[in-house]
Amino acid sequence: MYAHDLSGAPHWATPGQRAKRITVVGAGLAGLTAAYELERLGHSVQVLEARLTLGGRVRTHVFSDSPNGPLAELGAMRIPASHHRTMRWIDVLGLSDRVRQFRTLFSDDASYLESPAGHLRVRDASPALVKAFREGLPPGSDYRAETVLCAAWLSASVNAVAPGSFRQSLQTGLNVELLELLEDIDVRPFIVDGANERIDLNRFFANNPGFARTSRLSNFFDDVVIETSSALFRLDGGMDQIARRLAERVRGPIHRGRRVVGLHAQPDGVLIEMRHGLATVSRHCDYVLCTVPFSVLRGMRFSGMGDDKTAVIHDMQYWPATKIAVHCQEAFWERDGISGGGSFTGGLVRQTYYPPVESDPRLGAALLASYTIGPDADTLGRVPPDRRAAAVLDELQAIHPELGRPGMVLDVVSQAWGEDPTSMGAAAVRWSKDPAAAEEERILAARSDRTLFFAGEHCSSHPAWIEGAIESGVAAAQEIDAYVPAPRRVLAAGYRKVPGDSV
Ligand SMILES: Cc1cc2nc3c(=O)[nH]c(=O)nc-3n(C[C@H](O)[C@H](O)[C@H](O)COP(=O)(O)OP(=O)(O)OC[C@H]3O[C@@H](n4cnc5c(N)ncnc54)[C@H](O)[C@@H]3O)c2cc1C
């Protein structure tokens, strides 16, 4: 038994192994990657997806009725250059020619930054940032001016990336910690001259990729470095092309609208309970790969897993995220001198991004008005969508009064991931865990129970990234392929498909 990869080369199932029948729960990138890999290895696959759309937390919204209308990424929007698996899949899926640079926070001098002196253009912000930073230092602190300048900008990025409660927990000692980390680095090459000297954080991080590795917050700083780096990409035409291209290559059925509500690991397979129309039906499967987030799984009926596994399913920390995108009559920010990137707006809004206009300008332009995570996302996510949108538009008019112009706002769409029943959060977060504790949690999350296997960003070493979904999907496919059933299980197991049922 063999399948063909995209280059046409055959991939044989592990020698001596019977081809397996696997039910994959979830058609996000982990589930689709695993399905594709399992078929490549000679197994047969069916996918059960609760939603009517594929891609899970990769969700591209197209404004206007035209397929070429302006796009808003309501889920994943950028790919770090260092995420080699994701970049490789983009290549394999024939999407390399769609890769474009993603411009991030602070990458445009004309974008805005909230400071103690109010909203300032990035190019004008240094004096206010340095003044506030110095005021937060212990009396008698004596650091070089350039070190303080760099630390003040790093602190501003931490402030822009970290959500509310986490931000507050960092305050104690963070500024001194940043200064200590910078002691051994010559930051002068990263100073940008101008009316006000500032630090080019993009270049600083590119030249100091291991910055803060020794810090107690290394997991968190890794993400700050990534989010404010210039080595980020996006896909022209939308990130959901990754999911669509993957799904096209999966030969087995992908059943949409099939919400799994129970998973029970049994000695001879896995019992799945699933909503089918108004009824709940049970199916026995030989092998199941569960890719739903643990934040969803813990709300389902599940049994047959060990105590430690049950504990990690219940305890894994998830953070919400809320995105609010606006269809504007025109890219008004360009008249204001902003050519792209993002503003750190603070307040309720937190971050605002200015996507490039790649569609017909007569169809308008998309603005990612607000991107929040953690408690900030809950604040917005828990109010009804119309009030959420009104609050954000109102606040954002302080720096973009054009939003109040009649006819400027054509449409608003928002996605509160913490409230979405198919995600119950944006992603697993291990920012406060040291590397050993984070790895321990990952291993337990990914551990299989007999023929019930697990994948998803939460089971990977890159949680909260597409890279993690792909890493875990490939790893689970290999684990299932290598799994050797005990002899008595071979006799007992069987793919008991109910006649006439398509699942
Ligand atoms: C707002 C936001 C911004 C992000 N930004 C980035 C970014 O810029 N770059 C990046 O790389 N990553 C980013 N991520 C993370 C990235 O999107 C995820 O890590 C990745 O998509 C997760 O894939 P997954 O397959 O593990 O999970 P999911 O995509 O959640 O897939 C799980 C699937 O299971 C389905 N499902 C759920 N419950 C059930 C059920 N009961 N029965 C059947 N099916 C079910 C879901 O509908 C979904 O399709 C972001 C995520 C969010 C939310």
Ligand as a Chemical Component Dictionary entry (heavy atoms), coordinates in Angstrom:
data_LIG
# 
_chem_comp.id                   LIG 
_chem_comp.type                 NON-POLYMER 
_chem_comp.pdbx_formal_charge   0 
_chem_comp.three_letter_code    LIG 
# 
loop_
_chem_comp_atom.comp_id 
_chem_comp_atom.atom_id 
_chem_comp_atom.alt_atom_id 
_chem_comp_atom.type_symbol 
_chem_comp_atom.charge 
_chem_comp_atom.model_Cartn_x 
_chem_comp_atom.model_Cartn_y 
_chem_comp_atom.model_Cartn_z 
_chem_comp_atom.pdbx_ordinal 
LIG C1  C1  C 0 -5.830  35.566 17.033 1  
LIG C2  C2  C 0 -4.748  34.591 16.706 2  
LIG C3  C3  C 0 -3.576  35.041 16.135 3  
LIG C4  C4  C 0 -2.579  34.133 15.790 4  
LIG N1  N1  N 0 -1.468  34.593 15.161 5  
LIG C5  C5  C 0 -0.582  33.701 14.674 6  
LIG C6  C6  C 0 0.433   34.129 13.792 7  
LIG O1  O1  O 0 0.510   35.304 13.447 8  
LIG N2  N2  N 0 1.304   33.203 13.320 9  
LIG C7  C7  C 0 1.210   31.874 13.646 10 
LIG O2  O2  O 0 2.029   31.073 13.189 11 
LIG N3  N3  N 0 0.236   31.444 14.471 12 
LIG C8  C8  C 0 -0.667  32.313 14.973 13 
LIG N4  N4  N 0 -1.705  31.880 15.737 14 
LIG C9  C9  C 0 -1.726  30.489 16.186 15 
LIG C10 C10 C 0 -2.171  29.504 15.090 16 
LIG O3  O3  O 0 -3.313  30.005 14.460 17 
LIG C11 C11 C 0 -2.477  28.176 15.770 18 
LIG O4  O4  O 0 -1.353  27.763 16.538 19 
LIG C12 C12 C 0 -2.789  27.062 14.799 20 
LIG O5  O5  O 0 -3.626  27.476 13.756 21 
LIG C13 C13 C 0 -3.444  25.925 15.598 22 
LIG O6  O6  O 0 -3.738  24.831 14.767 23 
LIG P1  P1  P 0 -4.323  23.512 15.417 24 
LIG O7  O7  O 0 -4.610  22.592 14.310 25 
LIG O8  O8  O 0 -3.460  23.074 16.526 26 
LIG O9  O9  O 0 -5.680  23.974 16.124 27 
LIG P2  P2  P 0 -7.011  24.565 15.455 28 
LIG O10 O10 O 0 -6.676  25.434 14.323 29 
LIG O11 O11 O 0 -7.805  25.135 16.566 30 
LIG O12 O12 O 0 -7.725  23.259 14.899 31 
LIG C14 C14 C 0 -8.602  22.485 15.676 32 
LIG C15 C15 C 0 -9.812  22.143 14.808 33 
LIG O13 O13 O 0 -10.693 21.342 15.581 34 
LIG C16 C16 C 0 -12.013 21.773 15.346 35 
LIG N5  N5  N 0 -12.810 21.382 16.492 36 
LIG C17 C17 C 0 -12.870 21.999 17.705 37 
LIG N6  N6  N 0 -13.708 21.342 18.506 38 
LIG C18 C18 C 0 -14.171 20.288 17.797 39 
LIG C19 C19 C 0 -15.076 19.229 18.094 40 
LIG N7  N7  N 0 -15.676 19.128 19.275 41 
LIG N8  N8  N 0 -15.335 18.302 17.137 42 
LIG C20 C20 C 0 -14.746 18.372 15.905 43 
LIG N9  N9  N 0 -13.892 19.373 15.577 44 
LIG C21 C21 C 0 -13.598 20.310 16.512 45 
LIG C22 C22 C 0 -11.889 23.279 15.192 46 
LIG O14 O14 O 0 -13.005 23.837 14.534 47 
LIG C23 C23 C 0 -10.601 23.388 14.389 48 
LIG O15 O15 O 0 -10.838 23.355 13.001 49 
LIG C24 C24 C 0 -2.738  32.760 16.079 50 
LIG C25 C25 C 0 -3.918  32.303 16.677 51 
LIG C26 C26 C 0 -4.922  33.207 16.969 52 
LIG C27 C27 C 0 -6.206  32.683 17.554 53 
# 
loop_
_chem_comp_bond.comp_id 
_chem_comp_bond.atom_id_1 
_chem_comp_bond.atom_id_2 
_chem_comp_bond.value_order 
_chem_comp_bond.pdbx_ordinal 
LIG C1  C2  SING 1  
LIG C2  C3  SING 2  
LIG C2  C26 DOUB 3  
LIG C3  C4  DOUB 4  
LIG C4  N1  SING 5  
LIG C4  C24 SING 6  
LIG N1  C5  DOUB 7  
LIG C5  C6  SING 8  
LIG C5  C8  SING 9  
LIG C6  O1  DOUB 10 
LIG C6  N2  SING 11 
LIG N2  C7  SING 12 
LIG C7  O2  DOUB 13 
LIG C7  N3  SING 14 
LIG N3  C8  DOUB 15 
LIG C8  N4  SING 16 
LIG N4  C9  SING 17 
LIG N4  C24 SING 18 
LIG C9  C10 SING 19 
LIG C10 O3  SING 20 
LIG C10 C11 SING 21 
LIG C11 O4  SING 22 
LIG C11 C12 SING 23 
LIG C12 O5  SING 24 
LIG C12 C13 SING 25 
LIG C13 O6  SING 26 
LIG O6  P1  SING 27 
LIG P1  O7  DOUB 28 
LIG P1  O8  SING 29 
LIG P1  O9  SING 30 
LIG O9  P2  SING 31 
LIG P2  O10 DOUB 32 
LIG P2  O11 SING 33 
LIG P2  O12 SING 34 
LIG O12 C14 SING 35 
LIG C14 C15 SING 36 
LIG C15 O13 SING 37 
LIG C15 C23 SING 38 
LIG O13 C16 SING 39 
LIG C16 N5  SING 40 
LIG C16 C22 SING 41 
LIG N5  C17 SING 42 
LIG N5  C21 SING 43 
LIG C17 N6  DOUB 44 
LIG N6  C18 SING 45 
LIG C18 C19 SING 46 
LIG C18 C21 DOUB 47 
LIG C19 N7  SING 48 
LIG C19 N8  DOUB 49 
LIG N8  C20 SING 50 
LIG C20 N9  DOUB 51 
LIG N9  C21 SING 52 
LIG C22 O14 SING 53 
LIG C22 C23 SING 54 
LIG C23 O15 SING 55 
LIG C24 C25 DOUB 56 
LIG C25 C26 SING 57 
LIG C26 C27 SING 58 
# 
